[in-house]
Amino acid sequence: MPDELEVPSHANPWLIAGSLSAALAVAAGAYGAHGITGDVFFKNTFRTGVQYHMWHSLALLAVAWFTGSRPQTGSGAAQAKWGHRAGVLFAVGTVLFSGSLYIFGITENLPQPGLAPTGGLALMAGWLTLAFAATR
């Protein structure tokens, strides 16, 4: 058995990112259900973070399918390029939006102001970018 994990050069990074993100969302959901014992408001805030985290993990899997199914030349390459941009927006948006809700739910203190709205804007931009990618 090799000492290092070898990732094939043809592996789609969005499939890996989406799968790992979904696994983390499941773990966060379990923590939220069993580990947060404070006020219901904070538990619900954490749960909202989990829901957005899972939905956008699935969005990353959609990006994996979209970018992987495009031809690597011509308009297919342009579509894939915009699909990758959507993936970045989904990943960044999930970290900022869900991450800030996780912090708030656990600590009961607001993290840096503006993180959640910035993350939400990135998530919306990701969906719009994916739609744009389909039209290229």
C-alpha positions in Angstrom: 0.0 0.0 0.0 1.5 3.4 -0.9 2.4 5.8 1.8 0.8 8.8 0.1 -2.6 9.2 -1.4 -2.2 9.6 -5.1 -4.9 11.5 -6.8 -5.3 10.7 -10.5 -4.6 13.7 -12.8 -8.0 13.4 -14.3 -9.8 13.6 -10.9 -12.3 16.4 -10.7 -11.5 18.7 -7.8 -15.1 19.7 -7.4 -16.2 16.1 -6.9 -13.6 15.8 -4.1 -14.4 19.2 -2.6 -18.2 18.6 -2.7 -17.9 15.1 -1.2 -15.6 16.3 1.6 -17.9 19.3 2.2 -21.0 17.1 2.4 -19.2 14.8 4.9 -18.4 17.9 7.1 -22.0 19.1 6.8 -23.2 15.7 8.1 -20.7 16.0 11.0 -21.8 19.5 11.7 -25.4 18.5 11.7 -24.7 15.7 14.2 -22.8 18.2 16.4 -25.6 20.7 16.2 -28.2 18.1 17.1 -26.3 16.6 20.1 -23.6 19.1 21.1 -25.3 22.4 21.3 -27.3 22.6 24.5 -27.9 26.4 24.8 -30.8 28.5 23.7 -33.0 27.2 20.9 -32.3 30.4 18.9 -28.6 29.5 18.6 -29.3 25.9 17.9 -31.6 27.0 15.0 -29.0 29.4 13.8 -26.4 26.5 13.7 -29.0 24.3 11.9 -29.5 27.0 9.2 -25.7 26.9 8.7 -25.9 23.1 8.3 -28.7 23.3 5.7 -26.9 25.9 3.6 -23.7 23.9 3.9 -25.3 20.7 2.7 -27.2 22.4 -0.2 -24.0 24.0 -1.4 -22.0 20.8 -1.0 -24.5 19.4 -3.5 -24.0 22.5 -5.7 -20.3 21.7 -5.7 -21.2 18.2 -6.9 -23.3 19.8 -9.7 -20.3 21.9 -10.6 -18.2 18.7 -10.8 -20.7 17.1 -13.2 -21.0 20.3 -15.2 -17.3 21.0 -15.6 -16.5 17.3 -16.2 -19.1 16.9 -18.9 -18.0 19.8 -21.1 -15.7 19.3 -24.1 -12.2 20.7 -23.4 -12.3 22.8 -26.5 -14.3 25.7 -28.0 -17.5 26.7 -26.2 -17.2 23.7 -23.8 -14.0 25.0 -22.5 -15.5 28.4 -21.9 -18.5 26.8 -20.1 -16.1 24.8 -17.9 -14.1 27.9 -17.0 -17.3 29.7 -15.8 -18.4 26.5 -14.0 -15.1 26.5 -12.1 -15.7 30.1 -11.2 -19.1 29.1 -9.8 -17.4 26.4 -7.8 -15.1 28.9 -6.2 -18.0 31.2 -5.3 -19.9 28.3 -3.8 -16.9 27.2 -1.7 -16.0 30.6 -0.5 -19.7 31.5 0.2 -20.2 28.3 2.2 -17.2 28.9 4.4 -18.2 32.5 5.1 -22.0 32.0 5.4 -22.2 28.7 7.1 -19.0 29.2 9.0 -20.3 32.4 10.6 -23.5 30.8 11.5 -21.6 27.9 13.1 -19.5 30.3 15.1 -22.6 32.3 16.2 -24.5 29.1 17.1 -21.6 27.7 19.2 -20.2 30.8 20.9 -23.5 32.9 21.0 -21.3 35.8 19.9 -21.5 37.4 16.5 -18.3 36.8 14.5 -16.8 39.5 12.3 -19.8 41.7 11.0 -20.5 41.2 7.4 -19.2 37.6 7.0 -22.6 36.0 6.6 -24.0 38.6 4.2 -20.7 38.4 2.2 -21.0 34.6 2.1 -24.7 34.9 1.1 -23.8 37.2 -1.8 -21.0 34.8 -2.9 -23.6 31.9 -2.9 -26.0 33.9 -5.0 -23.2 34.9 -7.3 -22.3 31.2 -7.6 -25.8 30.3 -8.8 -25.9 33.2 -11.3 -22.4 32.3 -12.5 -23.4 28.6 -13.0 -26.5 29.8 -15.0 -24.2 32.1 -17.1 -21.8 29.2 -17.6 -24.6 27.1 -19.2 -25.2 29.9 -21.8 -21.6 30.2 -22.9 
